[in-house]
């Protein structure tokens, strides 16, 4: 918990609303890399975290429920139900 408490306040806030359960170690690594890439622009880094989380979710949804799951972009299930 101490390690979590030392995270950047914006990152802690992002984690509180994250859809996936991130380890502090992995999110610290991603945060540091994104901060370098975006030259300290916190908003750009938070957007990058959102993008990464969305990509992880899409990968997991496809793996678990298949490519026709309605929450996937371009899903055939959405078109079939319409």
Beta strands, then each sheet from edge to edge (+ up, - down):
end
